């Protein structure tokens, strides 16, 4: 018997990605990269919990604060690779970095010469775009 799958309706995040992709065709790839980073940090946090090591103990091993470890695990910061490696070492793991072929880039949409100048700014952990001509 075949399993009937229900169609998933787009949610708020899907709408944000679609809207942001209009002016920035590479935006979906940036979202995917952020997802992979979050997944790695959550896996390391799970390893820490499985090993029964507290955030305070990890912080001492990393020579940082417990709140910094909490922010790292929550994905609230864009951590440097060296920080992720120190976190992994503090929980008895190693990160295996590798280079893989990127998906083909879509051709950028050219804008008219009189296009509105826009800038991006990080607001509450999200990127907001605003018009600079107003």
N, C-alpha and C positions, 0 to 999 in steps of 0.2 A: 504494500500500500504506500503510495507516494505521500510525503509530508507536504501539506499545504502551508506555504509561507505567507504571512501577512505582509503587506507593503508597509514599510516604515515611512511615516510622514516626516518631512523635513522639520527640524526643530530650530530654535533660536540660533544655535551655533552654525547650522547649515546656512541660515540666512545671512549671518555675518560673513561667512566665508564666501558665499556667492556675491554679496555686495562688494566686499573688499577685492575680489578677483577681477571686477570690472576694470578698475584702474591699474591693477597690479597683477598681471597674468601669472607671476611666480608665487603668488600668495598661497595657493594650496600646497605647494612644495614646502613652504616655510612652516605651515601648520603641521604637515607630516613630520618634519624634522623635530618640531617641538614635542609632538606626540612620542616620537622615539626616545627623546631625552627624558621625558616624564616616565616612560615605561622603564628605562634603565634605572632611574633614581628610585622608583617604587620597588623594583626588584632588589636593589641594594638594601632598602629599608626593610623589606621582608626577610632578607638574609640576616640583618641585624636582630630583628625580633626572633627569628628562628633560633639564633645562637644565644638568645637571652642576654644580649648586651644592651645596656641603657644608652639613651642619647647622650647622657652626661659622660659615660665612659668613652663613647666614640669621640665626643668633643675633646676629652683629655688626650686621647691618642692622636687626634688631628691638630692639637694645640689651638683650639678655637672654643667658642661658647656653645652651650647646649642649644640656645635659641638659634644659632647659625645652622646647627645640624637639623633642627626642626624645620627651618625655612628651606634648607636644601632638600629634605625629604618631601616637603609639601610642594616643591616645584615653584616656590615663590621667587627664586633667584635664577638668573641665567649663569650657571656655574662654569668656571673655566675647566678645561680638561684635567689640569693638575689637581683641582679640588675634588673632582669626581674620582680620580685615581687614589687620592689620599683617603677619601671616604671608603672606597672599596677595600683598601689595605687595612683600614681601621676595623672592618668587619670580617677580615680574613679572606678577602676575595681579591681578584685582579680583573681589570677591565681589558678585554681583548679588542682593541681598535682595529678596524680594517677599512680599506678603501674599496668601494664597489662602483660600478658604472651607474651614472645617474640616468634617470628617465629622460627621454628626449624633451628638450624645452620647446614649449609652444612659441610660435613667433609672436613677438610683442605687437600690440595694436598701436599704430602710429597716431599721435594726437594732432589736431589742427594747430596751426601756428598761434592762434589766439586762445589756446587752452588756458583754463583757469589754473593759476599756480596753487599747488596744494603741498602741505607739509604733513608729516606724521609725528605724533607725539604719544608717548606711553602714558596711558591714564588707567589707574587701578589695574595694572598688569596686562592691559589690552592696548592695542595700537589704535589710536583715533586719528582720522584724517580731517583736516580743517582747511578752509579757504583762506589764503593769505592776502587776498585783494580787498577784503572788507575792512 
